[in-house]
Amino acid sequence: MFRLILLLLTLTGAARAETIVLGLSQDSVSITATFDGDDILIFGAVRRDAPAPTEDGDLGVIVTVAGPDQRVSVYRKARRYGIWINTDEVEVDHAPSFYAVATSGPLQEVLRDTSDLREEITIPRAIRSVGATVQDSAAFTQALIRIREADNLYQTQINGVDLEQDTLFMASFALPANLTEGDYVARIFLTRDGRPIDEASTVIPVQKVGLERWLYNLAHSDPLIYGMMSLVLAAAAGWAASAGFAALRR
Amino acid sequence: MQIYLPIAEVSVDAFLLLGLGGLVGLLSGMFGVGGGFLITPLLFFVGIPPAVAVATSTNQIVASSFSALLAHVKRKTVDFRMGTVLLIGGLIGSSLGLVVFNYLRALGQVDLLVNLFYVVFLGTIGSLMMIESLNAMRRARNPSGPRRARRQHNWVHKLPLKVKFRVSGLYISVVPPLLVGVFVGILSAIMGVGGGFVMVPAMIYLLGMPTKVVIGTSLFQIIFVTSYTTMLHATTNYTVDIVLALLLIVGGVIGAQFGAILGLRLKAEQLRILLALLVLLVCGKLALDLLLQPAELYSISTGGV
């Protein structure tokens, strides 16, 4: 019994030796009519109750930002009847609409494979596809990552976390303009020798605001009214323009 | 100036969209075409999701056709009875087209469907226009050459359910105009076009309508069919982007006014050859996309757009 308590004490003690104190440059991201992407700064400090346990290995910091999960269909084209058409499809059940990872050092130094597997930190681990019917389904998830990386929707920044004197850290993420709405989850991992010793997370809501919000809501909740409005606006604009030009010519 | 489109969920340069609208407006003013067949592929090229491009361009056509129709109503060059028959066919066709569109969208083949339709129709129409206007130019050079008779009696006049169309001066069956309407409606839903480029030749050569009422009557049909298609897309797919539509409309109506002025300065035959070349160019670009191996074999699509 005594040994169990001692074990628990050392365990919780070890977990508490270094903890994360977290800050954000902004609490939310608003998509306005002129939204052209945004930068988010995630910063913080490592709080210690005791001297840094450097004998456990080097300190590493990993920051991830993940957008809402989506179900994504990945299609592959092949040549049929002389033209290129989509022939194979793989459904990826969970793929974040946005995913960025930043680390304070080379990946193999700050993160072990087993920890990556458990915590789903790197991009390939954050994507899950089950029940694929095509044999080489790995090629499809790779393609998904490749396409989204090209759009800046998936980002890997090795050395993207600025770690000052093993205490202060800071990571900056550029959110592209084609963001999906939803709650974005930022996770921060503190690792020693590639094993997470503390984890913190926070939610950054990304939302359309103002006119964008209103139009989007109207289009989905009252599509009939929205459609009518589009038509009336179109007809009015067409009429106004010709009437205006006719007046100008007079 | 970047602007975020609420439905397409992409950020695009507002001036680029105004310019696109203006360019298509200029062409439609010059050539007297709706321009839907150009605006949809151009929207693909600037990165608007195909489903949004098709749905929104139908909305844009409503705007560009509305003012033109008003002018034709004033001149009494609209055959409302014929227009109504074409319209009934159009509504049926548009509904059919949307069912096919949504079915293939679920299969992930909608891009292929839209592209194939464009290649086939732009290719056919472009080639026909090219041959026609080259022949016309040749005829203009030696006027003694043979001329085709305009009004012919063909199988169209042997069908039952005949109705009198007074404005067009016709007494024909309602079946052929109804079928033309259905066909144009299908095109409207799948390609995001008004379909004037198919309907106008069909009205002249198939139905034998007098040229002066053809444009007004087709505009009458186009406005209602594209309005209906817009509503169908808006209520089933939520893919009509009103901000995108407004930018295109503003650019388009301004461009159309300048196009009309420019069109008066050029000769009709030259105009038609130019338009034919343009149509073939767009067709060629889309055909190459289908025929050449794409740089990226994979593509992704999320449930929404």
Interface residues (C-beta under 8 A of the other chain):
Chain A: I31 T32 A33 T34 F35 D36 G37 Q70 R71 V72 S73 V74 Y75 R76 K77 A78 R79 G82 I83 W84 I85 N86 E89 S97 A139 F140 A143 L144 R146 I147 R148 A177 N178 L179 T180 K208 L211 E212 R213 L215 Y216 A219 H220 P223 L224 Y226 G227 M228 M229 S230 L231 L233 A234 A235 A237 G238 W239 A241 S242 A243 F245
Chain B: M1 Q2 I3 Y4 P6 I7 E9 V10 S11 N59 Q60 V62 A63 S64 S65 F66 S67 A68 L70 A71 G108 Q109 D111 L112 S227 T230 M231 A234 T235 Y238 V240 I242 V243 A245 L246 I249 V250 V253 I254 A256 Q257 D289 L290 L291 L292 Q293 P294 E296 L297 Y298 S299 I300 S301 T302 G303
